[in-house]
Amino acid sequence: MRPTLALALGLTLSAAALSGPFAPAVHAAGASDTEQERAARWQEIAKSIFGDRTIEPTDSLVKLEAPKRAEDAALVPITLTMPEKDKIKAVSLIIDDNPAPYAANFEFGPAADTSELKLRVRVNNYTDMHAVVETTDGKLYEAKQFVKASGGCSAPMGMSEEEALKGMGDMRMKFADAQPGKPVEATLMIRHPNFSGMQMNQVTRDYTPARYIDKLTVSAGDRKVFTMTGDISIASNPVINFGLKPDGKPIQVAAGDNQGGAWTHSFTAPSPTN
Protein backbone atom coordinates (compact mmCIF):
# COMPACT_ATOMS: atom_id res chain seq x y z
CA MET A 1 0.00 0.00 0.00
CA ARG A 2 1.62 3.24 -1.14
CA PRO A 3 -1.03 5.97 -0.73
CA THR A 4 -0.25 9.65 -1.18
CA LEU A 5 -0.72 11.56 2.05
CA ALA A 6 -1.44 14.83 0.26
CA LEU A 7 -4.64 13.47 -1.29
CA ALA A 8 -6.62 13.85 1.92
CA LEU A 9 -5.34 17.34 2.68
CA GLY A 10 -7.56 19.02 0.10
CA LEU A 11 -10.71 17.57 1.62
CA THR A 12 -10.44 19.99 4.53
CA LEU A 13 -8.41 22.86 3.10
CA SER A 14 -10.61 23.28 0.03
CA ALA A 15 -13.26 24.88 2.23
CA ALA A 16 -10.92 27.33 3.97
CA ALA A 17 -7.84 29.51 3.54
CA LEU A 18 -4.33 28.08 3.83
CA SER A 19 -2.83 30.90 5.88
CA GLY A 20 -4.23 30.06 9.30
CA PRO A 21 -7.93 31.05 9.32
CA PHE A 22 -8.86 27.56 8.16
CA ALA A 23 -8.13 26.19 11.64
CA PRO A 24 -11.24 27.62 13.38
CA ALA A 25 -13.36 26.73 10.38
CA VAL A 26 -12.30 23.11 10.68
CA HIS A 27 -13.00 23.20 14.42
CA ALA A 28 -16.53 24.53 13.98
CA ALA A 29 -17.42 21.98 11.31
CA GLY A 30 -16.03 18.95 13.10
CA ALA A 31 -17.40 19.75 16.55
CA SER A 32 -20.98 19.97 15.30
CA ASP A 33 -20.99 16.93 13.01
CA THR A 34 -23.65 14.25 13.47
CA GLU A 35 -22.81 10.57 13.27
CA GLN A 36 -24.19 10.53 9.72
CA GLU A 37 -22.00 13.48 8.72
CA ARG A 38 -18.92 11.83 10.23
CA ALA A 39 -19.68 8.62 8.36
CA ALA A 40 -20.07 10.56 5.09
CA ARG A 41 -16.80 12.36 5.69
CA TRP A 42 -15.01 9.07 6.32
CA GLN A 43 -16.34 7.70 3.06
CA GLU A 44 -14.96 10.75 1.23
CA ILE A 45 -11.56 10.44 2.92
CA ALA A 46 -11.37 6.68 2.38
CA LYS A 47 -12.12 7.07 -1.31
CA SER A 48 -9.42 9.74 -1.73
CA ILE A 49 -6.81 7.46 -0.13
CA PHE A 50 -7.84 3.92 -1.03
CA GLY A 51 -9.91 4.50 -4.15
CA ASP A 52 -12.74 2.05 -4.68
CA ARG A 53 -11.18 -0.70 -2.57
CA THR A 54 -13.54 -2.26 -0.03
CA ILE A 55 -12.71 -1.64 3.64
CA GLU A 56 -14.32 -4.08 6.05
CA PRO A 57 -14.77 -3.42 9.79
CA THR A 58 -12.80 -5.67 12.14
CA ASP A 59 -12.47 -6.25 15.86
CA SER A 60 -9.62 -8.72 15.60
CA LEU A 61 -7.08 -7.71 12.92
CA VAL A 62 -6.50 -4.22 14.33
CA LYS A 63 -7.57 -2.41 17.48
CA LEU A 64 -7.21 1.35 17.92
CA GLU A 65 -6.81 2.66 21.45
CA ALA A 66 -6.94 6.40 22.17
CA PRO A 67 -8.20 8.46 25.11
CA LYS A 68 -11.87 9.37 24.80
CA ARG A 69 -10.94 12.87 25.96
CA ALA A 70 -7.34 13.91 25.40
CA GLU A 71 -5.44 15.60 28.24
CA ASP A 72 -3.18 17.35 25.71
CA ALA A 73 -4.48 17.67 22.15
CA ALA A 74 -0.91 18.14 20.86
CA LEU A 75 0.31 14.87 22.44
CA VAL A 76 -2.43 12.28 22.10
CA PRO A 77 -1.17 8.72 22.72
CA ILE A 78 -2.28 6.11 20.17
CA THR A 79 -1.88 2.33 20.44
CA LEU A 80 -2.46 0.06 17.45
CA THR A 81 -2.75 -3.61 18.35
CA MET A 82 -2.54 -6.23 15.58
CA PRO A 83 -2.68 -9.68 17.20
CA GLU A 84 -2.61 -11.68 13.95
CA LYS A 85 0.78 -10.21 13.10
CA ASP A 86 1.68 -12.66 10.34
CA LYS A 87 -1.28 -11.38 8.31
CA ILE A 88 -0.42 -7.67 8.45
CA LYS A 89 1.40 -5.95 5.60
CA ALA A 90 0.75 -2.29 6.50
CA VAL A 91 -1.35 -0.02 8.70
CA SER A 92 -2.56 3.55 8.18
CA LEU A 93 -3.79 6.01 10.81
CA ILE A 94 -6.37 8.57 9.70
CA ILE A 95 -7.60 11.42 11.92
CA ASP A 96 -10.73 12.42 10.06
CA ASP A 97 -11.16 16.06 11.13
CA ASN A 98 -7.51 17.10 11.13
CA PRO A 99 -6.47 19.56 8.41
CA ALA A 100 -4.41 16.73 6.86
CA PRO A 101 -6.40 13.65 7.91
CA TYR A 102 -3.89 11.06 6.75
CA ALA A 103 -1.52 11.02 9.72
CA ALA A 104 0.81 8.11 8.94
CA ASN A 105 1.29 4.89 7.02
CA PHE A 106 3.55 2.08 8.24
CA GLU A 107 4.73 -0.61 5.81
CA PHE A 108 6.25 -3.57 7.62
CA GLY A 109 9.22 -5.71 6.62
CA PRO A 110 10.47 -9.18 7.60
CA ALA A 111 12.18 -7.91 10.77
CA ALA A 112 8.96 -6.40 12.16
CA ASP A 113 6.76 -7.68 14.92
CA THR A 114 3.47 -5.89 14.36
CA SER A 115 1.73 -6.97 17.57
CA GLU A 116 1.73 -3.42 18.93
CA LEU A 117 2.62 0.01 17.62
CA LYS A 118 2.49 3.24 19.65
CA LEU A 119 2.90 6.88 18.65
CA ARG A 120 1.73 10.36 19.66
CA VAL A 121 -0.35 12.59 17.42
CA ARG A 122 -2.01 15.99 17.25
CA VAL A 123 -5.80 16.14 17.22
CA ASN A 124 -7.36 19.38 16.06
CA ASN A 125 -11.01 18.71 16.82
CA TYR A 126 -13.54 16.23 18.11
CA THR A 127 -13.09 13.48 15.55
CA ASP A 128 -13.25 9.88 14.52
CA MET A 129 -9.92 8.14 14.05
CA HIS A 130 -9.51 5.15 11.77
CA ALA A 131 -6.81 2.51 11.67
CA VAL A 132 -6.80 0.68 8.34
CA VAL A 133 -4.71 -2.45 7.93
CA GLU A 134 -3.75 -4.09 4.67
CA THR A 135 -3.35 -7.84 5.00
CA THR A 136 -0.85 -9.91 3.09
CA ASP A 137 -3.61 -11.00 0.71
CA GLY A 138 -4.31 -7.36 -0.22
CA LYS A 139 -7.55 -6.83 1.70
CA LEU A 140 -8.35 -3.79 3.86
CA TYR A 141 -9.89 -3.75 7.33
CA GLU A 142 -10.58 -0.87 9.69
CA ALA A 143 -11.19 -0.04 13.34
CA LYS A 144 -12.57 3.27 14.64
CA GLN A 145 -12.30 5.38 17.79
CA PHE A 146 -13.90 8.73 18.61
CA VAL A 147 -11.66 11.25 20.41
CA LYS A 148 -12.54 14.55 22.05
CA ALA A 149 -9.72 17.06 21.63
CA SER A 150 -9.29 20.56 20.27
CA GLY A 151 -6.51 22.74 18.89
CA GLY A 152 -3.70 20.21 18.76
CA CYS A 153 -2.44 21.19 15.32
CA SER A 154 -2.10 24.88 16.18
CA ALA A 155 -0.87 24.49 19.77
CA PRO A 156 2.48 26.27 20.36
CA MET A 157 5.46 24.23 21.53
CA GLY A 158 6.17 26.46 24.52
CA MET A 159 9.60 27.51 23.22
CA SER A 160 11.06 29.64 20.46
CA GLU A 161 11.54 28.30 16.94
CA GLU A 162 15.30 28.49 17.44
CA GLU A 163 15.09 26.36 20.59
CA ALA A 164 12.74 23.88 18.88
CA LEU A 165 15.21 23.43 16.01
CA LYS A 166 18.26 22.83 18.22
CA GLY A 167 19.57 19.30 17.92
CA MET A 168 17.11 18.49 15.15
CA GLY A 169 17.64 14.93 13.94
CA ASP A 170 19.18 13.66 17.19
CA MET A 171 17.95 10.15 17.94
CA ARG A 172 17.81 7.75 20.84
CA MET A 173 16.58 4.18 21.01
CA LYS A 174 15.97 1.96 23.99
CA PHE A 175 15.01 -1.69 24.15
CA ALA A 176 12.91 -3.62 26.63
CA ASP A 177 14.46 -6.67 28.23
CA ALA A 178 14.80 -9.39 25.60
CA GLN A 179 13.51 -12.91 26.18
CA PRO A 180 14.81 -15.89 24.20
CA GLY A 181 12.61 -16.66 21.23
CA LYS A 182 10.58 -13.47 21.63
CA PRO A 183 10.52 -10.21 19.63
CA VAL A 184 11.96 -7.13 21.31
CA GLU A 185 10.05 -3.94 22.10
CA ALA A 186 11.93 -0.84 20.97
CA THR A 187 11.30 2.86 21.58
CA LEU A 188 12.65 5.34 19.03
CA MET A 189 12.87 9.02 19.98
CA ILE A 190 13.69 11.68 17.37
CA ARG A 191 14.25 15.35 18.08
CA HIS A 192 12.29 17.30 15.49
CA PRO A 193 9.70 20.08 15.97
CA ASN A 194 7.33 18.64 13.36
CA PHE A 195 5.94 22.12 12.78
CA SER A 196 2.40 21.83 11.41
CA GLY A 197 2.26 25.15 9.57
CA MET A 198 -0.61 26.23 11.85
CA GLN A 199 1.50 27.37 14.81
CA MET A 200 1.96 31.11 15.28
CA ASN A 201 5.28 32.68 16.23
CA GLN A 202 4.36 34.62 19.37
CA VAL A 203 6.93 37.34 18.60
CA THR A 204 6.43 38.00 14.88
CA ARG A 205 2.77 36.84 14.77
CA ASP A 206 3.57 34.98 11.56
CA TYR A 207 2.80 31.32 11.05
CA THR A 208 5.81 29.03 11.35
CA PRO A 209 6.31 27.19 8.03
CA ALA A 210 5.45 23.51 8.10
CA ARG A 211 8.45 21.29 8.70
CA TYR A 212 7.79 17.68 9.62
CA ILE A 213 9.26 14.21 9.26
CA ASP A 214 7.67 12.68 6.18
CA LYS A 215 9.80 9.54 5.81
CA LEU A 216 11.27 7.19 8.37
CA THR A 217 12.88 3.79 7.77
CA VAL A 218 14.03 1.37 10.45
CA SER A 219 16.06 -1.71 9.52
CA ALA A 220 17.70 -4.56 11.42
CA GLY A 221 20.81 -5.32 9.41
CA ASP A 222 19.61 -5.68 5.82
CA ARG A 223 16.04 -6.55 6.86
CA LYS A 224 13.40 -3.83 7.01
CA VAL A 225 11.42 -3.35 10.20
CA PHE A 226 9.14 -0.64 8.83
CA THR A 227 8.94 2.41 6.61
CA MET A 228 6.74 5.22 7.85
CA THR A 229 5.32 7.97 5.69
CA GLY A 230 4.09 10.83 7.88
CA ASP A 231 2.44 14.23 7.83
CA ILE A 232 1.66 17.18 10.14
CA SER A 233 -0.50 15.17 12.57
CA ILE A 234 2.48 13.42 14.16
CA ALA A 235 3.41 15.20 17.40
CA SER A 236 6.61 17.16 17.87
CA ASN A 237 9.71 15.18 18.88
CA PRO A 238 8.21 11.89 17.66
CA VAL A 239 8.30 8.84 19.90
CA ILE A 240 7.44 5.49 18.30
CA ASN A 241 7.20 2.16 20.13
CA PHE A 242 7.39 -0.93 17.95
CA GLY A 243 8.40 -4.57 17.93
CA LEU A 244 11.29 -6.11 15.99
CA LYS A 245 13.05 -9.42 15.50
CA PRO A 246 16.75 -8.65 16.01
CA ASP A 247 19.48 -10.81 14.48
CA GLY A 248 22.41 -9.16 16.25
CA LYS A 249 23.15 -6.72 13.43
CA PRO A 250 22.93 -2.96 14.08
CA ILE A 251 19.56 -1.23 13.96
CA GLN A 252 19.67 1.44 11.27
CA VAL A 253 17.35 4.47 11.28
CA ALA A 254 17.01 6.94 8.40
CA ALA A 255 14.72 9.96 8.72
CA GLY A 256 13.87 12.74 6.29
CA ASP A 257 11.61 15.79 6.43
CA ASN A 258 9.57 17.75 3.91
CA GLN A 259 12.24 20.49 3.66
CA GLY A 260 15.01 18.12 2.61
CA GLY A 261 16.50 17.42 6.03
CA ALA A 262 18.03 13.94 6.34
CA TRP A 263 19.49 12.11 9.32
CA THR A 264 20.75 8.59 9.98
CA HIS A 265 21.77 6.76 13.12
CA SER A 266 22.95 3.24 13.97
CA PHE A 267 22.13 1.54 17.27
CA THR A 268 23.62 -1.59 18.80
CA ALA A 269 21.05 -4.33 18.55
CA PRO A 270 19.91 -6.49 21.44
CA SER A 271 20.71 -10.20 21.33
CA PRO A 272 18.93 -12.28 18.66
CA THR A 273 15.59 -13.75 19.66
CA ASN A 274 16.50 -17.29 18.72
N, C-alpha and C positions, 0 to 999 in steps of 0.2 A: 504494500500500500504506500503510494508516494503522492499524497494529496498536496495541493498548494495552499499554504496557510492564508495567503492574501485573498483567496476567493471569498472567504466569509467576511472579510473586513468591510466590503462595500455594502453588505446587508444593513449594517447599522449606520455607517457614515454617509450613505446616500441621502439620508433624511436630515442631515445636519452639517454644519460647517466643520472644517478640519482644524481650525485654529484654536480650539478650546471650548467654544460655546456648545459644541455637540455633547459634552459630558452631561450637563443638566438635562438636556433633551432626552438622552438615553435613560437617565434616572427616572424621569417622569413617566416615560412609556413603560419601562419594565416593572416599576413598582405597582402600577395599576392594572397590569395584565390579568385576565381571567385564565382559568385552566385551558379553555379552548384556544385563547389567543397564544398562550405559551406553546401549546401543541402545534398550532399552525406555524409559529416561528421556527420550531424545531424542524418541521418538515422542510421549510425553506432553506435552513442552514444545512441540513443533511443532504439535500439535493445539490447544493452548491459544492459540497465537499466530496460526496460519494456518488454523485450522479444518480442514476436510476437503480442502483444496487439495493436489494432488499436488506433491511436491518431488523432483525428479530429481537424481541426482548429476552433477557435471560436473568436468572437468579443463581446461576451456577458457574458460568464461564468467566464472568467478571462481576465484582462487587465494588461499588463506589462509596467510600465513607468520607463524609465531610460534616463539620458542625452545622446544626440546624440554624444557629445564629452565631456568626463569627465574632470573636472577641476583637480581632484586628482585621479589617477588610483588606489590608495590604499584605497580610501574612496568614492566609487561610490554609491550614494543613489538609492535604488530600491523601488518602490511602486507596490504592487500587489493588484488590486481591484477585488473583487468577489461579484458583486451586488446580485446574486441569492444565498445568503448565506446558505439557508436551504438545498441547493443541494450539497454543497461542503463537502467532507470527508477529503481531503488532497490536498496539493499543493507542487510541487517540482520546484526548481530554478536550471537551468542548464546554465552554461557559457561555450559555446562550445569549445573555444580555450584556456581555462585555463588548466594548467597542470593536475588538477583534476577537470574535467568539472562539476561534480555533486556537486553543492555548498551546498544545504540544502533541506531537506524535512520536512514539517510541517504536522503532523496529528492532526486534531482538535477533541475536546471533547465537551460534552454537555454545558459547560460553555463558549464556544468560540462564539464570533461574528466575522465572517470571512470577513466582508465587506471590510476591508482594512488591509494590513500588510506591514510594512516598515522595511527595514534593510539596512546595508551598506556592500558592498562587494569589493573584489579586482578584478581587471580586468587586465589580463596580456598582452592582444593584441587586435587589432581590431577584433570584434567577434559578432556573433549572440548570444543572450540570449533567452532562452525558459522558459516559465512558464507552467507547466503541472498540471492541476487539475484532481483529481479523484472525480467523483460525487458519491453520495450515492448509485446509481445503478451500480457502478463498471465500468463506462465508463471513458475514458481519452480524455481530450481536451487541446489544447495548443495555446498560444499566443507567438509572437516573436518580438524582438526588436534588432536592430543593434546598437552597441556602439563602438565608437572610443576611445581607451585608450591603454596605453602601460606601461609595467613594474610594474604593481601593486602588483604582487605576490613576487617580489624580492626587492621592495622598503624598505629601512631601516626605522625604527621607529623614528629616530632622538634622541635616547637616548641609554644608555648602556643596556645590557641584564639584569644586576642587577636592574637597575631602572625600566625596563619594568616589571619585576617580582614582584616588591614591591606591596603589597596589593592585590595580585592575588586572585580572588574569591570574592572580595568585591562587593556588589550589592546595587543598589538604584532603586526605582520605584516611579514614579509619575503618578498621575491620572488627566485627564481633568475634568472639572466641570461636575458632573453627573446631568442628567435630568430625572425626574420620567418617568418610563416606557421605558427608552432608555438604550442601552448598554453603557459601559464606555470605553473610550480610555485610554490605559495604555502605559507607556514607561518604559522599563526595560533596565538598564545599568549595565554591568558586567565588572569589571576590569580583563582583561586577555590579554596577548600579542598576542595570536593566531599566534604564529610563523609559517610561512609557510614551513620552511625547505629550502627556496631559498634565505633567507636574510643572507648577509655576515657580520660577526663581523669585524668592521673596525679596531680593534686592532690586533686580532690574524689572520685575513684573512681566518678564517674557517667559514663554514656555520653553522648557529645556528640550532640545531635540531628542527624538527617540534614539536610544542606543541600547540594544538588548542582544543577548546571546541567541543566535538563530540556528546554530549547529553545534552538536556535541556528540563526540564518538568516544566510547570506552571499549578497550580491547584487552584481552588477557593473552599476552604473547601475540600470535598471529590469528587468534580467534576473536571475533566480535562479540562483545557483550550486548551493547545496544548503540544505536544512533538515534539521537533526539533532534527533531526539528522544532524550534520554539518560536514564540512571539511575545508580545508585550504583557501578556497575562501572567507570565512567570515572575515571581517576587524577586526583589533585589537580593543580591548575594545568594544565588541559588544553592539550595541544599537538596540533594537527591539521595534517597535510600533505595538500594536495589540488591538483588542477589546475583552471585556469579559462581562459576565452577572453576576455581583456580587450578593451574597445572604447574605452578612454581615459577612461571615466567613473569616478568614485570607487567604491571597493569599500566597501560598507556591511555592517557586522556588527551584529546585534542578538542579545543573549543574555538569557535569563531563567532563574531558578532556582525550585525547588519551594516556597520561602518568599516568593515575590513579588518578589524582587530583579530589576531590569531594567537593562540597560546597552546603550549603542549607541556605535559608533565608526565614523568614516569614514577611509579610507586612500587616498592618492594611488595611482592605478592605474599599472601599467607601460604601455608603449606598446602599441597594438593589434597583434594577431598577423597582420594582413593589411593 
